[in-house]
Amino acid sequence: MDQIRELLKHYYKYGKYKFTSRVFKVSKNTVKGYVSKIKKSGQSIETVLMLTDEQLCKLIYGDESTSGYNQREDFEKQIDSFLKQLPKVGVTRKLLWESYRESNPTGYGYSQFCERINQALAHRKISLPMDHNPGEVIQIDFTGKKLHWIDESGKDQFSEVLVFVFPYSQYVFCMALQSQKIPDFISGINSAFKYFGGIPKVLLSDNLRSYVTKSDRYQPEFNQSCVQLACYYDVELRATRVAHPKDKASVENAVRQCYTRVYTQVQNKEYRSIEQLNEAMVCCVDKWNITSYQKRKGCRITEFETYEQQQLRPLPGELFYLTNSTRAKVQRNYHVFLGQDKVFYSVPYKYIGKKVQIVYDHKTVQVYYNGQRIAMHKRLLDVKPFHYHTIVTHMPESHRAYKQQQLMSVHDYLDKIANQNVSTHWAIKYMYKNQTSEYQRQQACNKLLSLIRSYKQQRVENASKRCKMIGHVNCKMIENILKRNLDTTKWVDNNSDEFIIPEHDNIRGAQQYQ
């Protein structure tokens, strides 16, 4: 209303439409329209200038002056739709405003439209203060800009930069990597653990392709190499929600500070290898961590050493390194086949028929089922193809007993029989000595043990005693004695009187055949 009032004063003073329109940079018809409405009202310009803003607004715009409330109401009905469309590709505030004015010609102008959009956004951009436990989480993120170095051939190379931070103390580490691929990503995590001197409980990152294979708000699927790393270090993997950088606000802030604290110090120098670049970056990071906080006492390294370092778990003797992996099905003989080496490796027999993942490197072969390691072997590179490598604990009880039986010696068989059973001991030693092969010896002894289980030890001892009297024994003899219950009858010696044939007239003697 102030501008319209000034315009009317100027026209009242000079009485020229064109001159007034040039001064106020409006069209001549606009000035004519204001003056025409005043004349139609039957009042003079001098009288109109004495009116209040509300009265002047009603005179100039008529019923349209009451549309302010309707404008607000109509806009608020559509604000949710505007905010939903605004993040879409190609959608601008200008396009939204034009669409808004087409459906509501008396709606807000562009400046008021943008102002109210900003107000609505401000109410939705609310931050929740987060409480972090010391030493619990490391947040991870790549920077958006790369660092330059020169390789041995003189070619320019550009490295990715991976940033790690503890949210509690803001203790930070960053390093240059050749790419964002899985081997480099895991190498960066190992270097961070070495720098921090321990292992946290949780790793938190966004949905990197080298970290997450399938994003999900509640249960994302992680890359198998990262899952193996988590099993090795016993850490929990977490991923942020898609397009929610505030879920890892600390590392987002660390990335912004990295440009100031690290990039500005190293980007104008020449490095002949990525190792040289990382050495320079570590020096910058060390200075960064000892820099005092701006709004509180202390610095990152003192907070870390005071509250977080003792919460970290110690590093294992050897860092995790990337391995090859393949999938296989556990065969009926409870072995999996590693095709690269052409060697069979055993797993616990209860996983027969299951599909497992084989992870192997130059030293070991590990077998995982549903992310849990179920078997681990030393990798065999110097054996003949299709060799079976079996761990005894993976075998069922019956197979274990069979294997153990094949390795038994005469002393093992003797140990199974009580020392007082002297004749049975003699029988085992006799059969073990007189059989032609080790297999036959074991089979004879196993048969004797089977007879003991069937007929009991004392009866076998009696049968063995009968055989010992004649100086010869085999399992068939003992079995026949037991079947005919001869072990329970009295033994008669050949020289006993019971074997003398009595004299009789019907019996011819040896003299009849001379």
C-alpha positions in Angstrom: 0.0 0.0 0.0 2.9 2.4 0.6 4.0 2.2 -3.0 0.5 2.7 -4.3 0.1 5.7 -2.0 3.3 7.2 -3.3 2.3 6.6 -6.8 -1.1 8.4 -6.2 0.8 11.4 -4.6 3.0 11.7 -7.6 0.2 11.6 -10.0 -1.8 14.1 -7.9 1.2 16.5 -8.0 2.0 16.3 -11.7 -1.1 14.9 -13.3 0.7 12.8 -15.9 0.2 9.1 -16.4 3.4 8.6 -18.5 5.7 10.5 -16.2 4.4 8.7 -13.1 4.7 5.3 -14.7 8.4 6.0 -15.6 9.2 7.1 -12.1 7.7 4.0 -10.5 8.6 1.6 -13.3 5.1 0.3 -13.9 2.9 0.4 -17.0 0.9 3.5 -17.8 -2.3 1.3 -17.8 -1.6 0.4 -14.2 -1.6 4.1 -13.2 -4.7 4.7 -15.2 -6.4 1.7 -13.5 -5.7 3.1 -10.0 -6.9 6.6 -10.9 -10.0 5.2 -12.6 -11.1 3.2 -9.5 -10.7 6.3 -7.4 -12.9 8.3 -9.8 -15.5 5.6 -9.8 -15.7 5.7 -6.1 -16.7 9.4 -6.3 -13.8 10.5 -4.1 -10.9 12.8 -4.9 -7.3 11.6 -4.8 -6.6 14.0 -1.9 -9.4 12.4 0.1 -8.2 8.9 -0.8 -4.7 9.6 0.4 -6.1 10.3 3.9 -7.6 6.8 4.1 -6.0 4.0 6.1 -4.2 1.1 4.4 -7.1 -1.2 5.0 -9.6 1.3 3.5 -7.3 2.1 0.6 -6.8 -1.7 -0.1 -10.5 -2.2 -0.2 -11.0 0.7 -2.5 -8.3 -0.4 -5.0 -8.8 -4.2 -4.9 -12.4 -4.4 -3.8 -13.4 -7.9 -2.7 -10.0 -9.2 -3.8 -8.6 -7.6 -0.6 -10.3 -10.3 1.5 -8.6 -13.1 -0.4 -5.5 -13.0 1.9 -6.8 -15.6 4.2 -8.0 -17.7 1.3 -4.5 -17.5 -0.2 -3.0 -18.8 3.0 -5.6 -21.5 3.3 -5.2 -22.7 -0.3 -1.4 -22.6 -0.1 -1.4 -24.7 3.1 -3.6 -27.3 1.5 -1.0 -27.7 -1.3 2.3 -27.3 0.7 2.7 -31.1 1.3 2.5 -31.7 -2.4 5.0 -28.9 -3.2 7.5 -30.3 -0.7 7.1 -33.8 -2.1 7.7 -32.7 -5.7 10.5 -30.3 -5.0 13.3 -33.0 -4.5 12.5 -34.6 -7.9 14.8 -34.2 -10.8 14.1 -31.2 -12.9 11.5 -29.7 -10.5 12.2 -26.1 -9.5 10.4 -23.6 -7.4 9.6 -21.6 -10.4 7.8 -24.5 -12.1 5.9 -25.2 -8.9 4.9 -21.6 -8.6 3.7 -21.4 -12.3 1.6 -24.5 -11.7 0.2 -23.0 -8.5 -0.8 -19.7 -10.2 -2.5 -21.5 -13.1 -4.8 -23.2 -10.7 -5.1 -20.1 -8.4 -4.6 -16.9 -10.3 -5.1 -14.8 -7.2 -2.5 -16.8 -5.2 0.8 -15.6 -3.8 3.4 -14.0 -6.0 6.7 -15.7 -6.6 8.6 -14.1 -3.8 5.9 -14.9 -1.2 5.6 -18.4 -2.6 9.4 -19.0 -2.1 9.3 -17.4 1.4 6.5 -19.7 2.6 8.3 -22.8 1.0 11.4 -21.9 3.0 9.4 -21.5 6.2 7.8 -25.0 5.7 11.2 -26.5 5.0 12.7 -24.9 8.1 10.0 -26.6 10.3 10.9 -30.0 8.8 14.7 -29.7 9.0 14.9 -30.5 12.7 17.9 -32.2 14.3 17.8 -34.6 17.2 20.8 -34.4 19.5 22.4 -37.9 19.6 24.2 -39.5 22.5 27.1 -41.7 21.5 28.8 -44.3 23.7 32.6 -44.1 23.9 34.4 -46.5 21.6 31.2 -48.1 20.3 30.9 -46.9 16.7 33.2 -45.9 13.9 31.5 -44.0 11.1 32.9 -44.4 7.6 32.5 -42.3 4.4 34.4 -41.5 1.2 35.1 -37.8 0.4 33.6 -36.4 -2.8 36.9 -35.0 -4.1 40.0 -36.9 -5.0 43.7 -36.3 -4.4 46.4 -36.3 -7.0 49.7 -38.3 -7.2 52.1 -39.5 -9.9 53.0 -43.2 -10.5 56.3 -44.6 -11.6 55.5 -44.1 -15.3 54.8 -40.4 -14.7 51.1 -40.7 -15.3 48.7 -38.7 -13.1 46.6 -40.8 -10.7 43.7 -39.7 -8.6 43.0 -41.5 -5.3 39.8 -41.8 -3.3 39.9 -40.7 0.3 38.2 -42.7 3.1 37.4 -41.0 6.4 36.8 -42.7 9.8 35.6 -41.0 12.9 34.5 -41.9 16.4 31.4 -39.8 17.1 32.0 -39.5 20.8 35.4 -37.8 20.6 35.4 -36.9 16.9 38.8 -38.7 16.8 39.5 -39.0 13.1 41.6 -40.9 10.6 41.7 -40.7 6.8 43.8 -42.3 4.0 44.1 -42.3 0.3 43.0 -45.4 -1.7 43.3 -46.3 -5.3 39.6 -46.9 -5.7 36.4 -47.6 -3.8 36.5 -51.3 -4.7 36.2 -54.0 -2.1 40.0 -54.8 -1.7 40.8 -51.1 -1.2 37.9 -50.6 1.1 38.9 -53.5 3.4 42.5 -52.3 3.3 41.3 -48.9 4.5 39.4 -50.5 7.4 42.5 -52.5 8.4 44.7 -49.3 8.4 42.1 -47.5 10.5 42.1 -50.3 13.1 45.9 -50.1 13.3 45.8 -46.3 13.7 43.2 -46.5 16.4 44.9 -49.4 18.1 41.8 -51.4 18.6 38.4 -52.6 17.3 35.1 -51.0 18.0 31.7 -52.8 18.4 30.1 -51.3 15.3 31.0 -50.1 11.8 28.5 -47.6 10.3 28.6 -46.5 6.7 26.2 -45.4 4.0 25.1 -47.8 1.2 28.4 -48.1 -0.6 28.5 -50.7 -3.3 31.6 -52.2 -1.7 29.7 -52.4 1.6 26.1 -53.0 0.9 24.8 -55.3 -1.9 21.1 -54.6 -1.3 19.9 -51.6 0.7 17.0 -51.8 3.0 15.8 -49.6 5.8 15.7 -52.4 8.4 17.8 -55.3 7.1 20.3 -54.4 4.4 22.3 -57.1 2.8 26.1 -56.6 3.2 28.9 -57.6 0.8 30.2 -61.1 1.7 33.7 -59.9 2.0 32.6 -57.3 4.6 30.6 -60.0 6.3 33.8 -62.2 6.6 35.7 -59.2 7.9 32.9 -58.7 10.6 33.2 -62.3 11.6 37.0 -62.1 11.8 37.0 -59.0 14.0 33.7 -59.7 15.7 32.2 -56.4 14.8 28.6 -55.5 13.9 27.9 -54.0 10.4 25.3 -51.2 10.1 24.1 -49.1 7.2 22.4 -45.8 7.2 19.0 -45.2 5.6 19.2 -44.4 1.9 19.5 -40.6 1.3 19.7 -39.9 5.0 23.2 -38.4 5.6 22.3 -37.3 9.1 22.4 -40.9 10.2 26.2 -40.5 10.1 26.4 -36.8 10.8 29.8 -37.0 12.5 31.6 -38.4 9.5 29.8 -36.0 7.2 31.2 -33.2 9.3 34.6 -34.9 9.3 34.6 -35.0 5.5 33.9 -31.3 5.4 36.8 -30.6 7.8 39.0 -33.0 5.9 39.0 -30.6 3.0 40.3 -27.8 5.3 42.6 -29.8 7.5 44.1 -32.2 5.0 43.4 -31.3 1.4 44.7 -27.8 1.7 48.0 -29.1 3.1 48.7 -31.9 0.6 47.0 -31.0 -2.7 49.6 -28.5 -3.9 52.6 -30.9 -3.4 53.9 -33.7 -5.7 53.9 -37.3 -4.6 55.5 -40.2 -6.4 53.4 -42.9 -4.8 50.2 -43.3 -2.9 52.3 -44.4 0.1 54.0 -41.0 0.1 50.6 -39.3 -0.1 49.3 -41.3 2.9 52.4 -40.5 5.0 51.7 -36.8 4.4 48.0 -37.3 5.2 48.8 -39.0 8.5 50.9 -36.1 9.6 48.0 -33.8 8.9 45.6 -36.0 10.7 47.9 -36.1 13.7 47.9 -32.3 13.9 44.1 -32.3 13.4 43.6 -34.6 16.3 45.7 -32.5 18.7 44.0 -29.3 17.7 41.8 -28.0 20.6 38.1 -28.0 20.3 36.5 -24.6 19.5 33.7 -24.6 22.1 34.9 -27.0 24.8 38.1 -27.9 26.6 40.5 -30.5 25.4 41.1 -32.0 22.0 40.2 -35.2 20.1 43.2 -37.3 21.1 42.8 -36.5 24.8 39.1 -37.4 24.7 39.9 -40.6 22.8 42.6 -41.7 25.1 40.6 -40.8 28.2 37.2 -42.3 27.4 37.4 -44.5 24.3 40.7 -46.3 24.0 40.1 -48.6 26.9 36.7 -49.5 25.4 38.2 -50.9 22.2 39.0 -54.6 21.9 42.6 -55.5 21.1 43.6 -56.3 17.5 44.2 -60.0 16.6 47.7 -61.2 15.9 47.1 -60.9 12.2 44.9 -58.4 10.3 42.1 -59.6 8.1 43.1 -59.7 4.4 40.9 -60.3 1.4 40.4 -63.8 0.3 38.8 -65.5 -2.7 35.4 -67.1 -2.4 33.2 -69.5 -4.2 30.0 -71.4 -3.5 29.5 -75.2 -3.2 27.1 -77.8 -2.1 28.1 -80.2 0.7 28.3 -83.7 -0.7 27.0 -86.8 0.9 30.5 -87.6 2.1 30.4 -84.3 4.1 33.1 -82.7 1.9 33.1 -79.7 -0.4 35.2 -79.5 -3.5 37.5 -76.5 -4.1 37.8 -76.5 -7.9 40.9 -74.3 -8.1 43.0 -76.8 -6.2 40.9 -79.9 -7.0 40.9 -80.9 -3.3 38.0 -82.0 -1.1 37.7 -80.4 2.3 35.5 -81.8 5.1 32.7 -79.9 7.0 30.6 -81.2 9.9 28.4 -84.0 8.6 25.2 -82.3 9.7 25.5 -79.8 6.9 25.2 -82.4 4.2 23.1 -81.0 1.3 23.5 -77.4 2.4 24.9 -74.7 0.1 28.0 -73.1 1.7 30.5 -70.4 0.8 34.2 -71.3 0.6 36.6 -68.5 1.4 40.2 -69.2 0.8 43.6 -67.5 0.6 47.2 -68.7 0.3 47.2 -70.2 3.8 43.7 -71.4 4.8 40.4 -72.6 3.5 37.3 -71.6 5.5 33.8 -72.7 5.0 30.8 -70.6 6.0 27.1 -71.4 6.3 24.7 -68.4 6.7 27.6 -66.2 7.7 28.9 -68.6 10.4 32.2 -70.4 10.0 31.7 -74.1 10.2 35.1 -75.4 9.1 38.7 -74.3 8.7 41.5 -76.1 6.9 45.1 -75.5 6.0 45.2 -75.0 2.3 46.8 -78.0 0.5 48.7 -76.9 -2.7 51.2 -79.8 -3.0 48.8 -82.9 -3.0 47.6 -84.9 -5.9 44.3 -83.9 -7.5 41.0 -85.0 -5.8 42.7 -85.6 -2.5 40.4 -85.7 0.5 41.4 -83.7 3.6 39.2 -84.7 6.5 39.0 -83.5 10.1 38.0 -86.3 12.5 35.6 -84.2 14.4 33.6 -83.6 11.2 32.8 -87.3 10.8 29.8 -89.1 12.2 30.5 -91.4 15.1 30.3 -94.6 13.0 32.8 -93.3 10.5 35.0 -92.1 13.2 35.0 -95.6 14.8 35.7 -97.2 11.4 38.7 -94.9 10.8 40.0 -95.6 14.3 39.6 -99.3 13.8 41.8 -99.2 10.7 44.6 -97.8 12.7 44.5 -100.3 15.5 47.5 -102.4 16.4 47.8 -105.7 18.3 48.4 -103.6 21.5 45.1 -101.7 20.9 43.2 -105.0 20.7 44.9 -106.4 23.8 44.0 -103.2 25.7 40.3 -103.9 25.0 40.5 -107.2 26.9 41.0 -107.5 30.7 44.5 -108.7 31.7 43.0 -111.7 33.6 41.7 -113.2 30.3 45.1 -114.8 29.5 43.8 -117.3 26.9 42.0 -114.6 24.9 45.3 -112.6 24.9 47.0 -115.6 23.6 44.4 -116.1 20.8 44.8 -112.5 19.6 48.6 -112.7 19.6 48.4 -116.0 17.8 46.1 -114.8 15.1 47.9 -111.5 14.7 51.2 -113.4 14.2 49.9 -116.0 11.8 47.8 -113.9 9.4 49.4 -113.0 6.1 48.3 -109.3 5.9 47.5 -106.4 8.2 43.9 -106.4 6.9 43.4 -110.1 7.8 44.9 -109.5 11.2 42.5 -106.7 12.0 39.6 -108.6 10.6 40.4 -111.7 12.8 40.7 -109.5 15.9 37.5 -107.7 15.0 35.7 -111.0 14.6 37.0 -112.1 18.1 35.7 -108.8 19.6 32.4 -109.4 17.9 32.1 -112.9 19.5 32.9 -111.3 22.9 30.0 -108.9 22.4 27.7 -111.8 21.4 28.7 -114.5 23.8 30.4 -112.5 26.7 34.0 -112.4 27.6 34.1 -115.5 29.9 32.7 -117.9 27.3 35.2 -116.6 24.7 38.0 -117.0 27.3 36.9 -120.7 27.9 36.8 -121.4 24.2 40.3 -119.8 23.7 41.6 -122.0 26.5 40.4 -125.1 24.7 42.1 -123.9 21.5 45.3 -123.1 23.5 45.5 -126.7 24.7 45.9 -127.9 21.1 48.2 -125.0 20.2 46.2 -123.6 17.3 43.3 -121.1 17.0 41.2 -119.1 14.6 37.9 -117.4 14.8 36.0 -120.2 13.1 37.2 -122.7 15.8 36.1 -120.4 18.6 32.8 -119.7 17.0 32.0 -123.4 16.6 33.0 -124.1 20.2 30.6 -121.4 21.3 27.7 -122.5 19.1 28.0 -126.1 20.3 28.4 -125.0 23.9 31.7 -127.0 24.1 33.2 -124.3 26.2 30.9 -125.5 29.0 31.9 -129.2 28.8 34.9 -130.8 30.5 38.1 -131.0 28.6 39.4 -134.5 28.2 43.1 -135.0 27.5 44.2 -137.5 24.8 46.2 -139.5 27.4 43.3 -139.8 29.7 41.9 -143.2 30.6 38.6 -142.1 29.2 40.0 -142.5 25.7 41.1 -146.2 26.1 38.9 -148.6 24.2 37.8 -151.5 26.3 38.5 -155.1 25.3 35.7 -156.9 23.5 35.3 -160.1 21.4 33.7 -158.2 18.5 36.6 -155.7 18.2 39.4 -156.7 16.0 42.8 -155.4 16.8 45.6 -154.1 14.7 47.0 -157.6 14.3 44.1 -158.6 12.0 45.4 -156.2 9.3 49.0 -157.4 9.1 
